[in-house]
Amino acid sequence: MTGLHFHDLRHTGNQFAAQSGAALRDLMARMGHDSERAAMIYQHEAQGADKAITSAIDTHVQAEQARRSDDEDGPTGVLVPAG
């Protein structure tokens, strides 16, 4: 493609890696850098992923709370008379 350079592809790949949650050391190894500075640039760009992760955790917690409230027959450990 006209105007597309190898560095553009490398940048995109590293950005996707950072968005996937890759650790700083993993990004450094992937990029071939000894310095944390470059890897931190990609992690900073991926901080928006934190909101998505938080939302996913919140959704999971809410679903679990709803499931538990549907399953409750009374207080835990208390015998409830049948019938």
Beta strands, then each sheet from edge to edge (+ up, - down):
end
